[in-house]
C-alpha cells in the first residue's frame, strides 16, 4: 500500500497525470517525473516502489546522505505533443504543495532536467528538490553544489547526463567480468539512446566492449564490428534520436521491433518500461541483461530468462547512480567534479554487483531476490538510525 496516490486531470487538455509516494523516510520521497503517451497509474506505482528499493540499496553509514523513500510522477502525454510543456506546467502547479514538502523530483523518460527546471521556475519553485533542501542546514550552499555539478561537461556532454549511464556501464562490466564474458569478446546492444542509454554505450565502448546496436524511436542502428558511439552521441536530438545522416556506410538500419535480434552478449534496455515481456523474451540472445530503464522486464519474462541461465542485473541496482549522484553531491559526500563522481559511482556500483552476485550464488536465488534482501536490510538500518 502506497503512502499517497494522486490522479490528476489537466483542465485544458483532459490529459491525465499521476503521483505516487510509495514511502516517506525522514518525511521525504525521491523519484523522477516521466512523460509518455500511455503512462498509467499502475506504471507509476511500480516505479515509485522501485525508487524505494533504489534509495535504500545505496545506504552507507559513512555517508552524510541518508536515503529517502521512493516516489514517482507520470504524465500521459507524448513529449512531442505541442501541448506537452503546458501540461507539464499545470501538473507541477497542481503538485507544488507536495514538491515543497515531500517529493523531490528530476528528469525521467520524456522529460529533460533543463526543461523541468524552467517550468518549475515558472510555477514559483526554486528547485525540483525542495523537499530534500529543507532537510539541510544551508539549502542555498547545498543547491549551489548541485548546480556546479550540472555545469560540468565531459567530452561535450553534461556530467548530469552521464552519471547514470556510467553507473550502468560499471554494473555491466562488473557482472560481465564475473560471468567470463569480457575475455570472450563480449558485445553490447543498447535499447534507448537518451542520457541513460547514450552514456552507457559511451562507457562500455571506452572499456573495450563494442556496442554493435542502438535503438531509438526511429529504429535500430547496427554494425557487427561496433558503432562509432561518440559520433552518434553528438548527433542526437533532445530525446535521444540519432541523426541518420551521421551514420557510416557500414552501419545498417533495422526496424525498431528488431532490437532483440541483434547478436550481443550484453543487452541493456535503457528506455521504456515493460519492453521485455513473456511474448518476446524468447528473442533475447544475450547472456547478461542490465536494466538501465526502470522496470523494463516483466516478472514472467525475468523468470523465463533465469530458467535459461541469463543473468539479470535489476534496475534498482543497475541504474541507481543518477539518483544517488544528486544526493551525494547535495549532501557533500562528493565534490561536484567528474573525477569524484565517477570514482564514487564505480566503487558503489561494482560493490553492489559483487555483493548481489555473491549472495545470489550462495543462496541459489536470482540476483533480484538477493538485491531485494540487500535493500530491505539497508532500509532497516536507516529506520534503526532514526528510532
Rosetta blueprint (number, residue, H / E / L):
1 X L
2 X L
3 X L
4 X E
5 X E
6 X E
7 X E
8 X E
9 X E
10 X L
11 X L
12 X L
13 X L
14 X L
15 X L
16 X E
17 X E
18 X E
19 X E
20 X E
21 X E
22 X L
23 X L
24 X L
25 X E
26 X L
27 X L
28 X E
29 X E
30 X E
31 X L
32 X L
33 X E
34 X E
35 X E
36 X E
37 X L
38 X L
39 X L
40 X L
41 X H
42 X H
43 X H
44 X H
45 X H
46 X H
47 X H
48 X H
49 X H
50 X H
51 X H
52 X H
53 X H
54 X H
55 X H
56 X H
57 X H
58 X L
59 X L
60 X L
61 X L
62 X L
63 X L
64 X L
65 X L
66 X L
67 X L
68 X L
69 X E
70 X E
71 X E
72 X E
73 X E
74 X E
75 X E
76 X E
77 X L
78 X L
79 X L
80 X L
81 X L
82 X L
83 X L
84 X H
85 X H
86 X H
87 X H
88 X H
89 X H
90 X H
91 X H
92 X H
93 X H
94 X H
95 X H
96 X H
97 X H
98 X H
99 X H
100 X L
101 X L
102 X L
103 X E
104 X E
105 X L
106 X L
107 X E
108 X L
109 X L
110 X L
111 X L
112 X L
113 X H
114 X H
115 X H
116 X H
117 X H
118 X H
119 X H
120 X H
121 X H
122 X H
123 X L
124 X L
125 X L
126 X L
127 X L
128 X L
129 X L
130 X H
131 X H
132 X H
133 X H
134 X L
135 X L
136 X L
137 X L
138 X L
139 X H
140 X H
141 X H
142 X H
143 X H
144 X H
145 X H
146 X H
147 X H
148 X H
149 X H
150 X H
151 X H
152 X L
153 X E
154 X E
155 X L
156 X L
157 X E
158 X E
159 X H
160 X H
161 X H
162 X L
163 X H
164 X H
165 X H
166 X H
167 X H
168 X H
169 X H
170 X H
171 X H
172 X H
173 X H
174 X H
175 X H
176 X H
177 X H
178 X H
179 X L
180 X L
181 X L
182 X H
183 X H
184 X H
185 X L
186 X L
187 X E
188 X E
189 X E
190 X E
191 X E
192 X L
193 X L
194 X L
195 X H
196 X H
197 X H
198 X H
199 X H
200 X H
201 X H
202 X H
203 X H
204 X H
205 X H
206 X H
207 X L
208 X L
209 X L
210 X E
211 X E
212 X E
213 X E
214 X E
215 X E
216 X E
217 X L
218 X L
219 X E
220 X E
221 X E
222 X E
223 X L
224 X L
225 X L
226 X L
227 X L
228 X L
229 X H
230 X H
231 X H
232 X H
233 X H
234 X L
235 X L
236 X L
237 X L
238 X L
239 X L
240 X L
241 X L
242 X L
243 X L
244 X H
245 X H
246 X H
247 X L
248 X L
249 X L
250 X L
251 X L
252 X E
253 X E
254 X E
255 X L
256 X H
257 X H
258 X H
259 X H
260 X H
261 X H
262 X L
263 X L
264 X L
265 X L
266 X E
267 X E
268 X E
269 X E
270 X L
271 X L
272 X L
273 X L
274 X L
275 X L
276 X E
277 X L
278 X L
279 X L
280 X L
281 X H
282 X H
283 X H
284 X L
285 X L
286 X L
287 X L
288 X E
289 X E
290 X E
291 X L
292 X L
293 X L
294 X L
295 X L
296 X L
297 X E
298 X L
299 X H
300 X H
301 X H
302 X H
303 X H
304 X H
305 X H
306 X H
307 X H
308 X L
309 X L
310 X L
311 X E
312 X E
313 X E
314 X L
315 X H
316 X H
317 X H
318 X H
319 X L
320 X L
321 X H
322 X H
323 X H
324 X H
325 X H
326 X H
327 X H
328 X H
329 X H
330 X H
331 X L
332 X L
333 X L
334 X L
335 X L
336 X L
337 X L
338 X H
339 X H
340 X H
341 X H
342 X H
343 X H
344 X H
345 X H
346 X H
347 X H
348 X H
349 X H
350 X H
351 X H
352 X H
353 X H
354 X H
355 X H
356 X H
357 X H
358 X H
359 X H
360 X H
361 X H
362 X H
363 X H
364 X L
365 X L
366 X L
367 X H
368 X H
369 X H
370 X H
371 X H
372 X H
373 X H
374 X H
375 X H
376 X H
377 X H
378 X H
379 X H
380 X H
381 X H
382 X H
383 X H
384 X H
385 X H
386 X L
387 X L
